Amino acid sequence: MEAHISKFLEELKDKTDKVSNDEIVKAIRCLQAVYEGNGRIYLIGNGGSSAIASHFANDLNKTILGHKGEKKIKRFQAISLCDNIPVITAWANDVGYEKIFSEQLKNFAKQGDVLIAISSSGNSPNIIEAVKTAKEFSLSVVGFMGFDGGKLLELSNAKIYVPSSEYAIVESIHDAICHLIISYFEKTLQ
């Protein structure tokens, strides 16, 4: 048991150390620009990545404001496209699962907005379809990916890449980087 714990934590540290700080800076700059421009942030993911997207949206919308909303600052406008189950199932049933995020994005996206796409493989068809739609609307894309990066690596403006094929490692680091970004904004927004 102790060996398993040590091995997991060592791999977590090793892979975290390989994430590019420069790319995290790019991601923060994308979010800062959308904040200053009164744009919106859309978040997408599947499975565990969907949970990370929802959690990150929550933190952007609420956590930055303080525990009880005591910080009187301009607010982020973050929308997780993972959370409206009736809309997701309608698009999946009538058009196809690969369109569940891209079709929602078409309702809201405007130039100056940002799409945060989270996919451990970087190749989920519905994620790639949404990224292509985002590009059509001139949105910046912050990609969170693992494994070999997949198509998402080449399509993203800011690339949060975790070089691991272990879902638990990739998702843990993605979640930690989301918290790092939230921590940055908590400390810097006045």
LUMBANU-76645 format. One line per field, with one value per residue (C-alpha): x, y, z; residue number from 1; residue in one letter. Coordinates in Angstrom, 2 decimals, decimal comma. Each point is the difference from the previous one (the first is absolute). Layout:
N
X [X:...] .
Y [Y:...] .
Z [Z:...] .
k [NUM:...] .
r [A:...] .
END
This chain:
190
X [0,00:2,74:1,87:-3,13:-0,49:3,64:-0,03:-3,20:1,23:3,40:-1,64:-2,36:2,96:2,05:-2,81:-0,95:3,59:-0,27:-2,98:1,13:-0,20:0,04:-3,20:-1,66:0,92:-1,60:-3,17:-0,13:0,51:-2,87:-2,29:1,21:-0,77:-3,52:-0,58:1,16:-2,01:-3,20:-0,02:-1,09:1,87:-1,50:1,23:-0,35:1,13:-1,16:-0,14:2,55:0,93:-3,64:0,12:3,18:-1,70:-3,01:2,23:2,17:-3,11:-1,25:3,32:0,16:-3,56:0,08:3,26:1,89:-2,54:0,95:-1,75:-3,14:0,35:1,57:2,35:-1,84:1,72:-1,12:-1,04:1,15:-2,69:0,70:-2,39:0,55:-1,58:0,11:-2,79:-3,21:-0,95:-3,24:1,87:2,86:-2,33:-2,10:3,03:1,43:-3,28:-0,94:3,39:2,73:2,12:2,88:-2,15:-1,11:2,43:0,43:-3,73:-0,30:2,98:-1,72:-2,76:2,35:3,50:1,28:3,42:2,03:-1,41:2,10:-0,62:1,64:0,12:0,98:0,78:2,46:0,55:-0,24:-1,97:-3,62:-2,09:-2,48:2,88:1,77:-3,28:-0,59:3,56:-0,53:-3,23:1,83:2,59:-2,80:-1,23:3,57:0,09:3,29:0,33:1,63:0,57:0,60:1,25:2,10:1,22:1,76:-2,09:-2,08:-1,61:-0,80:3,71:0,39:-3,32:0,42:1,34:1,12:1,01:-0,23:1,60:0,65:2,28:-1,63:-2,34:-1,42:-3,42:0,40:3,28:-1,25:-3,28:1,65:2,47:-2,68:-2,05:3,03:0,81:-3,60:0,42:3,34:-1,73:-2,83:2,54:1,76:-3,21:-1,08:3,23:0,22:-3,53:-0,95] .
Y [0,00:2,48:-0,79:0,78:3,31:1,00:-0,98:1,95:3,13:-0,20:-0,27:2,86:2,22:-1,09:0,71:3,28:1,17:-0,64:2,32:3,22:3,05:2,14:-1,70:0,58:3,68:0,00:-1,53:2,63:2,75:-1,39:0,07:3,46:1,31:-1,46:1,43:3,48:-0,17:-1,11:-3,23:-3,45:-3,18:-3,29:-3,27:-3,52:-3,54:-3,61:-2,25:1,12:2,91:1,08:0,09:2,11:2,37:0,43:0,49:2,57:1,92:0,02:1,35:2,69:1,11:-0,17:-0,94:3,02:2,23:-1,33:-2,48:2,11:2,14:2,77:1,15:2,70:-0,50:-0,45:-3,61:-2,61:-1,40:-3,73:-2,58:-3,75:-1,49:-3,39:0,79:0,32:-3,68:0,58:2,06:-2,52:-2,96:1,82:0,75:-3,48:-1,68:2,17:0,80:-2,02:0,02:1,69:3,16:0,39:2,85:1,61:0,56:1,57:2,21:1,30:1,45:2,20:0,42:3,37:1,30:0,67:-2,96:-2,98:-3,74:-2,21:-3,53:-2,82:-3,44:-2,50:-1,59:3,27:-1,84:-0,14:0,68:2,30:2,04:0,36:0,94:2,72:1,31:0,29:1,92:2,25:0,78:0,90:2,57:1,27:-1,27:-0,72:-3,60:-1,11:-3,73:-2,37:-3,34:-3,03:-3,18:1,19:3,20:-1,16:2,46:2,38:0,70:1,41:1,92:1,82:3,50:-0,88:-3,64:-1,48:-3,31:-2,79:-2,66:-3,07:-2,75:-0,53:1,64:0,45:1,89:2,14:0,94:0,69:2,39:1,68:0,61:1,34:2,43:1,24:0,70:1,72:2,31:0,73:0,75:2,45:1,92:-0,09:1,76:2,46:1,22:3,08] .
Z [0,00:0,98:-3,23:-2,05:1,82:-0,49:-3,68:-0,71:1,77:-1,70:-3,43:0,86:0,91:-3,02:-2,48:1,70:-0,38:-3,76:-0,54:-1,67:2,25:-3,16:-1,20:3,38:-0,36:-3,48:1,48:2,73:-2,59:-2,11:3,04:1,02:-3,51:-0,02:3,49:-1,00:-3,24:1,76:-1,99:0,99:0,80:-1,18:1,49:-1,39:0,80:0,23:3,06:2,60:-2,25:0,04:3,79:-0,18:-2,48:2,30:3,04:-1,81:-1,14:3,58:1,27:-2,70:0,77:3,80:1,72:-1,32:1,79:3,43:2,26:0,39:-3,10:2,03:-2,80:-1,92:-3,34:-3,56:-0,50:-2,46:-2,31:-0,15:-1,42:0,15:-3,10:1,78:2,43:-2,03:-0,33:-2,00:-2,62:-0,14:-0,46:-2,58:-2,19:0,58:-0,94:-2,98:-1,55:1,72:3,13:-1,82:-0,29:3,65:0,75:-3,43:-0,43:3,47:-0,76:-3,13:2,24:1,99:-1,47:-1,08:-0,90:3,14:1,92:1,11:-0,19:2,62:-1,44:2,36:-1,47:1,43:-3,42:-1,91:-2,66:1,19:-3,11:1,80:1,47:-3,37:-1,70:2,61:-0,39:-3,76:0,64:2,46:-2,68:-2,45:2,54:0,66:3,59:1,73:1,14:3,23:-0,31:2,90:-1,28:0,89:-1,74:-3,21:-0,12:-2,95:-2,41:2,84:0,52:-3,51:0,05:3,34:0,55:3,53:0,50:3,50:-0,90:2,53:-1,55:1,57:-1,19:3,49:0,36:3,76:-0,47:-2,91:1,67:3,37:-1,60:-2,13:3,14:1,86:-2,83:0,01:3,72:-0,68:-2,50:2,43:2,73:-2,31:-0,70:3,66:0,90:-2,89:-0,79:2,00] .
k [1:2:3:4:5:6:7:8:9:10:11:12:13:14:15:16:17:18:19:20:21:22:23:24:25:26:27:28:29:30:31:32:33:34:35:36:37:38:39:40:41:42:43:44:45:46:47:48:49:50:51:52:53:54:55:56:57:58:59:60:61:62:63:64:65:66:67:68:69:70:71:72:73:74:75:76:77:78:79:80:81:82:83:84:85:86:87:88:89:90:91:92:93:94:95:96:97:98:99:100:101:102:103:104:105:106:107:108:109:110:111:112:113:114:115:116:117:118:119:120:121:122:123:124:125:126:127:128:129:130:131:132:133:134:135:136:137:138:139:140:141:142:143:144:145:146:147:148:149:150:151:152:153:154:155:156:157:158:159:160:161:162:163:164:165:166:167:168:169:170:171:172:173:174:175:176:177:178:179:180:181:182:183:184:185:186:187:188:189:190] .
r [M:E:A:H:I:S:K:F:L:E:E:L:K:D:K:T:D:K:V:S:N:D:E:I:V:K:A:I:R:C:L:Q:A:V:Y:E:G:N:G:R:I:Y:L:I:G:N:G:G:S:S:A:I:A:S:H:F:A:N:D:L:N:K:T:I:L:G:H:K:G:E:K:K:I:K:R:F:Q:A:I:S:L:C:D:N:I:P:V:I:T:A:W:A:N:D:V:G:Y:E:K:I:F:S:E:Q:L:K:N:F:A:K:Q:G:D:V:L:I:A:I:S:S:S:G:N:S:P:N:I:I:E:A:V:K:T:A:K:E:F:S:L:S:V:V:G:F:M:G:F:D:G:G:K:L:L:E:L:S:N:A:K:I:Y:V:P:S:S:E:Y:A:I:V:E:S:I:H:D:A:I:C:H:L:I:I:S:Y:F:E:K:T:L:Q] .
END
